[in-house]
Amino acid sequence: MPERPRVKDAFDPYTYTQGRWLHKDEERAEARSLKFEFEALLDVAIKCTIGAQRVVHYEKKEGGYNRVFLIRFDNESQVIARLSTPLAGRLSLSVQSEVATLQYINERTKVCAPRVIASSAWTGPGSVGAEYMITTVVPGKSLGDEWNSMNPLQHVECIKSLGGLAKDLCEANFPAFGSLYLNTRRHPFPTIALDDDYCNGPHCAPRYWRCGPDEPVTIPESKLHQGPSIVTGVIDWQHTAVEPAYVSGSETLDFGTELKLDEDLDNLHCDEKAAIIDDSERCAEVWALLAFPCYKMGKAVALDPVYRHFLAASHFGWLTKEIELISLINDIARLWNAIGMIGECPYKVSNEDRERVRMMTEDQNGRERMRSYLVRALGCQPDGWVDPEKWDETLPLYRNIYEKWIETSLNEREEGETEGEARAAADRIWPFDLR
């Protein structure tokens, strides 16, 4: 009989412990707390692993939406057990959809992905008391961990490898937009059947379910093997869905985004700065070129960016953000005839609107430049996340940068501007709430 696992006294599987934030720290940590039965989860892992009798090791890792446990057994086999936090959206839909997506990817594409061996999507939460999924382990190294140590040629080869996987996925055809589900009696409603095995149903992404204080930005994590330039697997498929091509055509992966260094904030040697910018631009160009061989993506990317972004606005939440909405409407009005619209645009942009948008855009661009600089200077994430082992050394540096920023803003304030107004303007640019 399998041996009932016991949890180590010092181990805390329920609380977020693997990071701190420079912005909304307490709120974000609380949103990632989980209530479930960890010993029951280990018990399920043993029962679904052939030849395993007991757990000999486990460790916890955190993600933007999930808590992951790497579990090793007495027969040297390993599995990944994952539970999602409330930030992940409607959890029952999220787990059901990812289980179906992983099965589809493994059965009908050439992309390597984890294989699901147990899930609450099949049995319900049961004794675990929460939605969960247990999968096989995909071998290799994380692309995120290796990227900064790779040279420019390896970056290009890696992006080409990812482009090949993307092309394979683009060749699939579906009857409707939305998340993918198994076509069984347990699927949500409404759905449209793809065939006897799969169907499209409600989109499970958290942006449609208003799920918490923030919405982490995540990129499907890739695994590398046979040298740091060949992508052999994609391990994170959460919230993957069938979406209009103009949505994918309106977003760019991190490595495909051109890096904008700040002339004043980034104190880099000229040669070093040029090399960083060249590598960033090359990666962006390669990724953009890879979209055109994909018939669906190529047509979307070929659209005028203004028109494409307008179509994708609701997907990215731009219609609920004042500056994005006004900018979209202004762009459409400005290019009304150029993008093929007939007659005159019914929306007339006033001079007051133009000036207000200009000021709001300046603040937003300044905030993003400052955020980008802090990411590079502190080694934090764009949302302010900091590795707990680096928190004590990061915090004084962070506060020193903030103090110098305020001091510079006060010393260089415009004529007639009070210290209070200058400080308020500087704080509008600062992207994090920790002071």
NUDO-90610 format. One record per residue: residue in three letters; x, y, z of N, C-alpha, C, O in turn. Coordinates in pm, whole numbers, plus 50000, padded with zeros to 5 digits. Example, Ala and Ser with C-alpha at 12.3 -4.5 7.8 and 13.67 -1.06 7.14 Angstrom:
<nodes>
ALA513194943150780512304955050780513204967050780514244966850846SER512854977550708513674989450714512905000350787513415011450804
</nodes>
This chain:
<nodes>
MET500844988050000500005000050000500885012550000501895012950070PRO500505022949922501265035249924501275041450063500285040850136GLU502415047350099502565053250231501975067250233502245075450145ARG501155070050337500515083250349501575093950372502345092750467PRO501655104350289502695114450305502475123250428501335125850467ARG503575127750486503525137150597504225150050556505255149850488VAL503675161250597504205174150558505245178850659505015178150780LYS506375183650609507415188950697506885201050773506165209250718ASP507255201850902506715212250989507005226350938506135235050948ALA508195228850885508585242350843508055246150705508205257550662PHE507455236750637507015239050499505625245350499504715240250565ASP505445256150427504155263050418503665262850274504125270850193PRO502745253750241502265253050103501125262850073500685263849959TYR500645269950174499415277750160499645292750138498795299550081THR500785297950182501065312250180502085315550073502995307650046TYR501945327250012502935331749915504185336249989504125345450071THR505305329849962506545332750034507735335049942508845337249990GLN507535334749813508675334949722508835348049647509205348149530GLY508545358949715508765371949653508075383049730507165380649810ARG508525395349704507895407349758507685416849642508315415449537TRP506785426549661506505436349557506785450449605506585453749722LEU507245458649514507425472849541506105480449523506025492449547HIS505075473149479503755479249454502665469649501502625458049459LYS501795474549588500675466449641501155453349703500585442749675ASP502185453949784502815441749836501845433249918501665421449886GLU501235438650021500345430850108499125425850032498715414350050GLU498565434249949497355430649873497645419049778496845409749766ARG498785419549712499135409049616499455395949686499075385249638ALA500155396649800500465384449875499185377849925499055365649917GLU498255385749976496995380350028496185373849917495545363549938ALA496205379749798495435374349685495965360849640495285353549568ARG497185357449682497795344849641497765334149751498385323549736SER497065336749861496905326549966495915315949919494945319049850LEU496165303449956495315292349914494845284250034495565282950133LYS493645278750023493125269750123492845256250058491985255149970PHE493585246050099493405232550045494105222650137494745226750235GLU494005209850106494635199350187495885194350114495795186750017PHE497045198850160498285195450092498585180450099499015174550000GLU498365174150214498625159850226497735151850131498175141750075ALA496495156450112495605149650017496125151149874495995141849794LEU496705162749842497295164849709498465155249686498595149449579LEU499315153649787500435144249777499915129949760500495122049685ASP498855126849829498265113449820497765110749679497965099749625VAL497105120549617496645119149479497845117249386497795109149293ALA498915124749410500105123749325500705109749331501135104349228ILE500745103649450501265090049464500395080149386500915071649314LYS499095081249401498175071749340498195072249187497925062249121CYS498505083849131498475084948984499855082648922499995083848800THR500855079549003502205077348952502565062448963502655057049073ILE502745056048851503015041648847504305038448922505345044448896GLY504235028949014505415024249086505795032349209506715028549281ALA505115043649233505445052049348504765046849474503585043249470GLN505495046549585504945042349714504915053849815504045054349902ARG505885062949803505915074149897506635086049834507415084649740VAL506365097849889507025110149847508325111649925508335110550048VAL509425114349855510705116049923511165130649923512045134450000HIS510565138849836510955153049833509875161049762509225156149669TYR509685173349808508825182649735509315196849760509905199849863GLU509075205349663509445219449675508385227949609507665223549520LYS508285240349655507235249449609507825260249520508895265649547LYS507095263449414507455274549328506195282649299505085277249296GLU506395295649278505255304449255505275309849113506335311449052GLY504105312649061503975319248933503005330948945502515333749054GLY502745337548834501835348948838500445345248884499795352748956TYR499965333448841498625328948874498595316248959497545312749012ASN499725309448973499695295749025500695293149136501675300449153ARG500435282349211501425276549303501725262649252500825254449231VAL503005259949233503455247449172504305239649271505135245449342PHE504095226649277504885217949363505565207349276504905199649206LEU506895207049282507655196449217507785185049318508375186849425ILE507245173449285507175162149378508005150549324507835146549209ARG508895145149407509715133649368509375121749458509145123349578PHE509345109849397508925097649467510095088249492511225090549447ASP509815077649565510855067949602511385060149482512455054149491ASN510675060149370511145053249250511845062949152512035059549035GLU512215074849201512945085149126512095092349022512605101248953SER510825088949008509965096248915509525109448978509565111249099GLN509125118748891508715132148936507435136448866507165132348753VAL506655144648933505475150748873505395165348917506055169549012ILE504575172848846504275186548883502815187148928501915183148854ALA502585192249049501225194649097501005209749102501835217049155ARG499895214449046499685228749037498275232649080497295226449040LEU498205242949163496945248849202496945263549162497975270249172SER495815268449118495725282349075495175291149186494325286749265THR495655303549193495125313149289493865319449232493575317749113PRO493095326649314491895333349262492175343249150491265346849075LEU493435347649137493785356949028493655350548891493605357548790ALA493605337148887493605330048759492235330148690492115325048579GLY491225335848753489915336348691488955326348751489085322548867ARG487995321948672487045311648715487795298348716488025292448610LEU488195293648836489175282848845488685269948780489475263048715SER487415266548795486925254148734487065254648582487445244748520LEU486765266348523486915267848378488375267448339488745261248239SER489225274248418490645275048385491285261148382492035257948290VAL490985252948483491575239548488491005230648378491745223648310GLN489695230948360489085222848254489665226248118489955217348037SER489835239248093490325243447962491785239347942492145234747834GLU492625241048044494035237648026494225222648009495085218247932VAL493425214548080493485200048062493165196447917493875188447856ALA492105202347863491725199647725492785204747627493115198047529THR493325216547655494345222347566495595213747562496125211147454LEU496075209147679497255200647682497025187547608497915182647538GLN495835181847625495535169347555495515171647404496045163647327TYR494895182847362494845186147219496245188147162496565182947056ILE497095195847233498445198647187499245185747170499945183947070ASN499135176847268499875164247261499365154847153500135147347092GLU498065155147129497465145947031497565150946888497735142946796ARG497455164146867497205169146731498225179246680498045184846572THR499295181846756500335190746707501705184246731501805173846795LYS502735190746680504105185946699504775192646819505945189846848VAL504055201446889504615208747002504655199547124503675192647154CYS505785199547194505915191547316505325199247434505665210847456ALA504455192847509503805199047625503665188647736503725176647708PRO503475192847861503265183147969502025174547943501095178847874ARG502015162447998500855153547986500145153248121500765150948224VAL498835155448119498045155648243497795141248288497325132948210ILE498105138348416497875124748469496825124448578496345113748614ALA496435136148631495335136948728494855151348733495645160648717SER493565153148756493035166748757491655167248819490885157648809SER491345178548883489995180748936488995182448823487785181448845ALA489475184948700488575185948585487895172648558486815172248499TRP488525161548599487955148348577487125143548696486095137048680THR487595146748817486985140948937486345151049030485655147149125GLY486555164249006486155174349102487255176049205488185167949210PRO487175186549289488235189149388488465177749487489595175649531GLY487405170449522487545158949612488195162649744487945173349798SER489035153549796489665155649926490695166849926491045171950032VAL491175170749809492155181649801491515194949841492175203649897GLY490245196449811489525208449851489765220549763489395231649801ALA490355218649647490615229749554490845223949415491155212149399GLU490685232449314490965228249177492465225949161493265234149205TYR492855214849098494265211549083494515204248952493585200048883MET495805202848919496205195448801497585189548828498465196448879ILE497785176948793499065170248809499545165848671498805159348596THR500795169448637501305166748503502685160348510503345160248614THR503105155248396504485150448382505435162348379505005173748362VAL506715159648395507745170048393508395170348255508855160048205VAL508435182148193509115183748064510585186848091510865196848158PRO511525178848042512945181348069513445193847997512885198047897GLY514505199448051515125211047988515315222548084514995221348203LYS515825233748033516045245648113515035256348074514595256947959SER514655264548170513685275148144514295286048055515405290748081LEU513575289747951514035300347861514245313347937515205320547911GLY513345316348031513475328648109514765329248189515345339948206ASP515215317548239516455317148317517695318348230518725323248275GLU517595313848106518765313048018518945325147926520045327547877TRP517865332647903517885342947798519025352947813519725355847715ASN519225358147933520235368647951521675363647935522585371647915SER521885350547944523225345047927523495340647782524595336147750MET522485341847695522635337847556523205349247473522965360947504ASN523955345847367524485356147279523465359747171522475352647156PRO523685370647094522705374946994522335364146892521165363146854LEU523315356146846523005345646749522075335246812521155330446746GLN522325331646937521465322047005520055327647024519075320347017HIS519955340747049518635347047059517845345146929516675341346932VAL518505347846816517825346646687517415332246660516285329746617GLU518315322646686517995308546663516845304046752516005296146710CYS516815309046875515745305546968514395310946918513385303846923ILE514385323446870513145329446820512665322046695511465320046677LYS513595317946609513205309946492512565296746535511595292246475SER513135290646639512575278146689511155280146740510275271946715LEU510935291146814509585294246862508645297346746507465293946750GLY509175303946642508345306846526507845294346458506725293946409GLY508685283846455508255271146397507105264946476506185259346417LEU507175266046609506085260846692504805268946669503705263346661ALA504955282146659503785290646636503125287546503501895287546493LYS503925284946401503385281746269502565268846274501505267846211ASP503055259046348502335246446364500965248846430499965243146387LEU500935257146533499685259946602498715267746514497505265746523CYS499235276646428498365284846342497635276646237496625281146182GLU498115264646209497495256446105496215249646153495455244346072ALA495965249846285494735243646338493535252346307493645264646303ASN492395246146285491155253446257490095249946362489965238446404PHE489335260146403488315258346506487015264946463487025274046380PRO485875260346517484575265546473484175278846537483245285346491ALA484885282846644484485294946716485645300046799486635292946820PHE485525312346847486495317846940486155313047081485035308847109GLY487145313647170486925309647309487925299147353488785295047276SER487815294947478488705284847532488305271047483487155268847443LEU489245261747488489015248047442488635239247561489205240547669TYR487665230247542487235221147647487035207147588486845205647467LEU487085197047675486745183447632485255182647608484465187947686ASN484865176147500483455175347464482785163947541482455153547484THR482615166147672481985156347760480825162947834480545174847815ARG480145155247918479025160747993479455171048097478625178548148ARG480755171548129481245180848230481615194548172481955203648248HIS481555196148040481985208947983480995220048019479825217248043PRO481475232648023480595243848056479665246947939479775241047832PHE478755256147961477805260247856477855275447842478105282447940PRO477635280647721477395273247597478715268947531479765274547561THR478645259147443479815254747368479425251847223478245250047191ILE480435251547137480265247546997481265236346971482465238146992ALA480785224946926481635213146910482615214846795482255219246686LEU483875211146822484875209946716484725196146651484725194946529ASP484605185946734484355172246691483885164446813483445170446911ASP483945151146808483475143146921484325144947048483865141747158ASP485545149947032486475150647146486595164547208486825165747328TYR486435175047128486705188547178485605198247139484855195947044CYS485515209247216484565219847185485135233247231486005233847318ASN484625244047172484975257547215483885262847307482695261147281GLY484315269347417483355274647513483815287847571484625294747509PRO483305291647688483615304747747485115307047764485865298047802HIS485525319147735486945322747752487235323247902486515329747978CYS488295316247946488565314948089489565325248142489885324948261ALA490065334248058491075343948103490525352848213489345356448209PRO491335356648311490845364448426490315378248390489515383848465ARG490745383848277490275397248243488765397448220488135408048227TYR488175385748194486725384948173485955381848302484725381148301TRP486695379848413486045375548538486355384448657485935381448769ARG487085395448635487385405248741487905398348867487205397348968CYS489115393648861489625384548964490785389949046491845383549047GLY490665401049114491695404549211492335418049187491925425249096PRO493345421549269493925434749267494765437849145494985449549113ASP495235427649076496045429948958495925417948867495415407448906GLU496405419648747496345408748650497745406148598498215413348511PRO498425395948649499805393448607499925391548457499075385548392VAL500995396848405501285394948263502175382748250503285382648303THR501705372648181502485360448171502685356448027501835358647941ILE503825350748003504145345247872504305330247890504985326047984PRO503695321747803503885307347817505355303747831506165307347746GLU505705296747940507105293747967507585282547875506915272347858SER508765284547818509335274847726510505267747790511155273147879LYS510775255547744511925247947790512925246247675512545244147560LEU514215247147710515285245847613516005232547631516095227447743HIS516495226947523517255214447529518235214247412518055221447314GLN519255206147420520265204847314520925218247285521025222247169GLY521385225047388521975238247371520925248947390519735246247373PRO521335261247425520375271647462519755278947343519525290947353SER519485272347233518855279047121517765270747055517195274946955ILE517475259047108516425250347054515315249047158515545244147268VAL514115253547122512975252347213512335238647190511855235647080THR512315230547294511805216947279510445215047344509825204547327GLY509975224847418508675223047481508125236047535508885245247566VAL506815236747547506125248047609505315242447724504485233547704ILE505555247647845504965241047963503775248248023503025242148099ASP503585260947992502485268448053501455272047946501715280647861TRP500295265547950499245267847851497985273747914496925273947852GLN498115278548037496955283948106496385296048029497135304747985HIS495065296348014494325307047947494575307647797494155317247731THR495255297547741495365296847596493965295447537493145287847588ALA493685302647430492345302347373492405305047223493425309747171VAL491315302047156491165305347014490695319847007489605323047055GLU491495328446946491185342646944491355348246803492035342046721PRO490745359846774490925366046643492405368746616493155371946708ALA492835367446492494245369246458494725383246490495895385246519TYR493805393246484494255406846511494605408846660495275418546695VAL494145399746747494535400546888496005396646902496795403946962SER496355384946847497755380746851498645390446774499795392746812GLY498115396146667498895405646588499135418846658499965426846614SER498405421446767498525434046840499405432946964499645442947032GLU499875420846994500745419347110502065413047067502135405746969THR503115416147143504445411447111505055405047234504945410347345LEU505705393647215506395387247326507535396247374508025404847300ASP507955394247499508955402947560510205404447474510715415547456PHE510695393247420511945393947342511735400147206512705403347137GLY510475402147164510205408447036509915423247047509615429846948THR510015428647170509745442747192511045450647185512025447147250GLU511035461247108512235469547098512495476447231511595482547288LEU513725475447280514105481147408514355496047393515135500247306LYS513695504147477513875518647474514645522747599514095523047709LEU515925525947581516755530547691516575545547711516405552947614ASP516615549947835516465564047867517835570747869518735566047938GLU517995581647794519305588047782519815593247917521015593047942ASP518905597848003519315603748130519445593248239520365593948321LEU518525583448242518495573848352519495562548334520105558048430ASP519665557948210520535546448185521975550948162522305556248056ASN522805548948262524205553048255525055541548203525755534948280LEU524985539048072525705528048010526785533347916526665544247860HIS527845525547900528885528847803528275528247663527405520047637CYS528735536847574528155537847439528155524347366527145520447308ASP529285517147370529365504247301528395494247362527755486547290GLU528285494347496527375485047564525935488247528525145479147502LYS525595501047528524235505247495523885501447351522795496547323ALA524835503747258524595500547117524375485547097523515481547019ALA525145477347168525005462747154523655458047206523035449447145ILE523205463847319521905460047376520775463847281519865455947257ILE520855475947227519805480647137519795472447007518725468846958ASP520975469546952521055461646829520435447846848519675443146764ASP520755441346960520215428046987518695428647002517985420146949SER518205438747073516755440247093516035442646960515005436546934GLU516585451546877515945454446748515975442346656515015439646584ARG517095434846658517215422946574516175412546614515525406546528CYS515995410446745515005400746792513595405046751512785396646710ALA513315417946763511995422946724511735420946575510635417046536GLU512745423546493512595421946348512385407346311511535404146227VAL513155398346372513035384046340511645379046378511015371746301TRP511165382746497509845378046539508745383646449507795376546416ALA508875396346409507875402346320507845395346184506775393146128LEU509025391946131509095385146002508485371246007507925366545908LEU508605364646122508095351046134506565350446130505995339846105ALA505905361746153504445361846152503895360546011502805355045993PHE504605365445910504055365745775503885352045709502915350145636PRO504815342245732504565329145672503305322245726502765313445659CYS502835326145844501585320745898500425328345830500285340345848TYR499625321245754498585327745674497675336545760497415348045726LYS497195331045872496255338545956496935350546022496395361546021MET498115348446078498825359046145499305369646045499265381646074GLY499755365145930500275374545831499225384745788499545396545775LYS497995380245766496925389445726496645399645836496375411345807ALA496695395145961496415404146073497535414446090497275426246111VAL498795409846081499925418846098499975429145986500465440346005ALA499455425445869499485434545754498465445945767498545455745694LEU497515444645859496535455345881497235467845933498285466945997ASP496655479445905497175491745964497145490446116496115486546171PRO498255493546185498315491846330497175498846405496665493546504VAL496775510646358495685517946424494395509946416493695508446516TYR494075504746297492865496846279492935483946359491955479946421ARG494125477246357494295464746430494125466846580493455458846646HIS494705477346634494595480046777493175483846816492715480646926PHE492475490746726491075494146754490225481546765489395480346855LEU490425472146674489665459646677489965451546803489085444946858ALA491215452046849491635443946964491415451047097491745445547202ALA490855463047095490775471347216490035464547331490485465047445SER488905458247300488115452247409488855440447471488735438147592HIS489615432947391490355421447442491395425647545491585418847646PHE492075436847522493145441247611492665450647721493475455347801GLY491375453447727490855462147832491075476847807490925484947898TRP491435480447683491715494547654490465503147658490555515247678LEU489275497147641488045504947639487665509747779486805518447793THR488295504147883487985508248021489055517548078488975521348195LYS490055521147996491135530048042491065542947960491155542647837GLU490905553948029490595566547962491595570347855491225573447742ILE492875570147890493885574947795493965566047672494125570947560GLU493865552647693493905543447579492695545347488492815545347366LEU491515547147551490295548747472490335561647390490025561647271ILE490705572747455490765585547384491805585047273491575590147163SER492955578947300494005577947198493545569747080493825573246965LEU492825558747107492305550446998491345558246909491445557746787ILE490415565346973489425573046896490105584146818489765586646703ASN491075590846881491805601446811492545596146689492555602346583ASP493175584446705493915578446593492975574646480493275576946363ILE491825568846514490845565146412490355577446339490225577446216ALA490065588246414489595600646351490655606546259490345611346150ARG491915606146302493005611946225493245604346095493605610345994LEU493055591046098493345582745981492065576945918492115566545853TRP490955583545938489635578445898489605573745752489215562445725ASN489995582045662489955578545520491125569645480490995561145392ALA492265571445545493465563645511493275548845539493895540445473ILE492435545445638492215531345670490965525745601490495514845633GLY490425533545503489345528345420487945531845465486975526745409MET487795540545567486465544545610485905555145515486655563145458ILE484585555145498483935563945401483385576345471482905575645584GLY483455587845402482905600245456483785606245564484995604045566GLU483155613945654483875620345762483655612745893482585607145917CYS484665612745974484535606446105483545614546190483665626746198PRO482575607846253481575615246333482175621246461481575630146522TYR483345616446499483975621746621484965632746584485895630446507LYS484755644546638485635655846611486505658246734486005660046845VAL487785658246712488735659946822488905674746850489315682346762SER488605679046974488755693047011490205695747051490955686547082ASN490585708547049491925712247092492165708647239493265704947278GLU491095709947319491215706447460491515691547477492345687747560ASP490835683247397491075668747404492505665447361493175657147423ARG492955672047255494315669547208495335672847316496275665247339GLU495155684147383496095688247486496035678947607497065675447664ARG494825674947644494675665947759495335652447729496035646947814VAL495105647147610495725634447572497235635747566497955626647607ARG497715647047516499165649147509499785648647649500815642247670MET499155655347745499685655647882499595641847947500535637548015MET498475635047927498315621647984499315611947922499865603347990THR499525613347791500475604547722501895607047770502665597647788GLU502235619647791503565622847843503785616347978504845610548003ASP502785617248066502895610948198503055595848185503895589748251GLN502235589748100502275575248085503605570748026504195560948072ASN504085577747923505375574047864506505575847963507425567647969GLY506445586548041507455588648144507425577748249508475573248296ARG506225573548286506075562848386506635549648334507275542248408GLU506395546748206506905534248149508425534548132509095524448148ARG508965546348098510415547448091511035545348229512055538548243MET510405551348332510905549548468510785535048511511695529648574ARG509675528548479509485514548514510555505948447511145497148510SER510815508548319511815500848246513195502848307513975493448317TYR513495515148347514795517948410514925510648544515975504848572LEU513875510948626513925504248757514085489148741514775482748820VAL513445483448639513605469148612515075465948588515595456048639ARG515735474248508517145471748478518055474948595519015467648621ALA517765485848668518635490048778518515481048899519505478848970LEU517305475948926517065468149048516995453149023517125445249117GLY516795449148899516605434948870515235429948913515055418048935CYS514265439148924512895435248961512085432348835512585434148724GLN510835427848852509945425748740509145438548713509095447348799PRO508525439848595507775452048564506665455348663506305466948677ASP506105445248732505075447948832505665450748970504925452349067GLY507015451348979507655454449105508055442249187508495443749301TRP507895430249132508255418149207509765417149224510525419649130VAL510185413449347511595412149379511835398649444511075394349530ASP512895391849403513295379249465513505381449615514185390949653PRO512925372849701513045374949846514485375249896514785382049993GLU515375367749829516775367749871517475380949840518535383849895LYS516885389049751517485401749714516725413649771517105425149746TRP515655411149848514805421949897515575431749986515465443849968ASP516345426550080517055435150175518085444050107518315455250152GLU518705439350001519675447649930519015456649826519555467149790THR517835452549777517135460349676516425472449735516415483249675LEU515845470749854515025481349912515805494349936515295504949898PRO517015494149995517755506750012518105513249878518045525549865LEU518465505149779518795510549648517575516949584517655527649525TYR516425510249598515165515449545514845529049607514515538549536ARG514935529949739514605542449808515595553549774515225565249769ASN516855549949752517855559749713517545565449575517675577449553ILE517135556749483516765561349348515555570549356515495580749288TYR514575566849442513365575149456513715588849512513225599049463GLU514555589249616514935601949678515665610949578515425622949573LYS516555605049498517275612949398516325618049289516485629049238TRP515325609649255514335613749156513535625749204513325635249129ILE513095625449329512335636649386513215649049396512785660049363GLU514465647049441515395658349454515645664949319515635677249309THR515855656949216516075662449082514845669849032514955680548973SER513665664049056512415670249011512195683749078511715693149015LEU512535684749206512365697449278513365707849230513035719549216ASN514605703349206515645712849163515415717849022515835728948988GLU514765709848938514575713548798513135717148766512705716748650ARG512375720848869510965724248845510855737048761511745745548762GLU509745738148691509545749348601509295762248679508915761948797GLU509495773248612509285786248675507805787748714506915785448632GLY507565791548838506205793348887505595780748946504515781149004GLU506275769448931505785756848986506225755449131507405757249162THR505305752449221505635750949362506285737549388506225728449304GLU506915736249506507515723449542506465712349550506715701049509GLY505305715749602504225705849611503775700949475503545689049456GLU503655710149379503255706449243504335698049176504035688249107ALA505605701849197506705694249137506785680249195507025670549122ARG506595678949326506625665749389505465657049339505635645149313ALA504275663349326503115655849277503335651049135502975639849101ALA503945659549051504225655648913505235644148909505105635048828ALA506255644748997507255634049003506635621049051506975610349000ASP505725621849148505075609749198504145603449094503945591349095ARG503585611749004502745606148897503565597448803503055587748747ILE504825600948786505705593448698506205580648765506455570748697TRP506365580948897506915569448970505925557848964504765559649003PRO506345545948918505375535248889504945526749009503965519348998PHE505625527649123505335518949237504905527149358505315538749373ASP504075521249446503535528949559504415528549684504165536349777LEU505415519849690506305519449806507165531949808507775535549707ARG507215538549922507995550949934509095549450039509855558850063
</nodes>
